[in-house]
């Protein structure tokens, strides 16, 4: 084989479509655009979902449901996997060090799946009723999560008004 004899495989290269070049090309006259109408005109097109002025489908259907933005950062941990954690006091950092949850995890919940043979002290993690019962039966304890009131979060971010007396009106 010589460099000057190399060719692409048969049928792998096609000539580009040249529209509007006469009847013999198969795409002459209207150039494949048909007769009349918005799509036959130069610059005549519309946005995705446009139905000619009729109320589009995505606006006719009702909105449904809600998907929390933090859901991908929450992880379930099986109660049987807790034996892989080398320490007795388990929190989110201990689970990350043991490799049970990914590094970017913000929340974790222990679910009942497997036996709990050792007494663990769990803090800062959620636990299902069954998992909590199994851990306490093994001699461990589960600290309740402290819920932060939503208003306090908003005030801290400067989005809400603090509870109490309204500000005096300016004179």
N, C-alpha and C positions, 0 to 999 in steps of 0.2 A: 504494500500500500504506500502510495506517495501522497504528500501533502496537497499536491495540486489535483488529486483525483477524489478527495473526500467530498461526499455529498450527503445531504440529509436523507433519511429514510424515505422511501416512496410514499406519498400521501401525507407526510407530516407537515408540509408547508402548503398553505393555501394562499391564493392571491386575495388581497383585501377587497371588500365589496365596494364597487364604484357605482353609486346610485345616480339615477338621472342621466345615463349615458346612452339612451336610445332603446328601442324596442327589443333588439337582439340580446341585451344584457339580462332581460327578465325583470329589471328594476328601472324601466324608463318611465316617461311621462310623470306619473304621480310619485315616483321614487319610493314605492312601498308604503306610502302614507294613506292611501285610499282617497276617497272624494270627500271634500268639505269637512267641516267640524273643527273643533279647537285643536285636536292633535295633528291636523294636516297643515296648520299654519306655522309660519316661522315664529318662534318664541312662544307658541301657544301650548302651555302645559300648566299643571296645577300641582299643589302639594299632596303628599301622601295622605290618603284617607278622604280626599275631597270627593263628594258625590254630587257634583253639579248644583250645589246650593241646597240640596236636601240635607236634613240633619244627619251628620255622619254616624255610623254605627257606634264608634267609641264614645260618642256623646249621648246616644239614645239609651245605652245600657247603663244601669245604676252602678255606682261605685260600691265595691264590697270589700270588707275585711281591712286588716291593718297588719303590717309586717314590721315588727320592732327592729330598729337599726342596731341594737346591741345583741341580737340573737346569735350572730356568728361568733361573738366573743364569749358566749356562755357554753360551758362544757359539762357533760354528765360524767361522773366517776363511779365505777362499780365498787360496791362495798368490799367485794372479794379482792380487789386490786390494792386496797389500803395496806396489805401486808408487805407490799413492795417499798413502802415509805420507811426509811430507817429510823425515824424519830417517833416518839409517842405523841407529841403535840403536833397536830396536823392543821396547816392553814394553806392558803393558796400558794405561797412561796415554796412550802415543802413539797406540794404536788408537782410544781414546776421542776424542782431539783430532781425529783424522782422520775421525771419524764412521763408522768401520767396525763399532764395537760400541756398544750403548746405554750410557747413563751408569751404570745399576745393575749392570752386569756385574761378576762377581767372578773368573771364570775364562774363559780363551779358549784355543782349540786351533787351530793352523794345519793345514789339510788341503791335499792336492795337488789343485789345480784351477786351471789356467792356468800360464803360464811365469813363471819368476823370472829376470829379466834383470840385476838389480843385486845387489851383495853386501850382505846385511843381517846385523847382529849382533842375535840374538834372545835375550831373557832374560825369565824369569818367565812364559813361555807354553809350553803343550804343543805338540807337533808330531807329526804322523803320520810313519811311516817314509819314505814317499814324499816328503812335504814337506821333511823334514829332509835327505834325499838331494839334492833339487833345490836347496835353499838352499846346502848345502855345495858342490855342483857349481858354483854361480855365484860361489863365493869367500866366502860368508858363513859364519856359525857359529850353532849353536843350543846355548844353555846348558841343561844338564839341570835339570829341576825338582827342588827339594829337598823330599823327603817328610818331613812332620812326624810323628813317631811318635804314635800315638793315645793312649798312656798319658800322655805329656807334656802333651798337650792337656787330658786329664781332670784331671791334677794341678793344672794352671794354673787350671782352673775350680773346683777344690776338690771334684771328684766322685770321684776315685780315690785310691788310696794310692800313695805314691812307692815305687819299687823299692828294695830294700835290706833292712836288718835290720828285723824287726818291733819295735814299741814295747814296752818292758818292762812287765810286768804290775804293776798297782797292788797294794800290800800292805795 
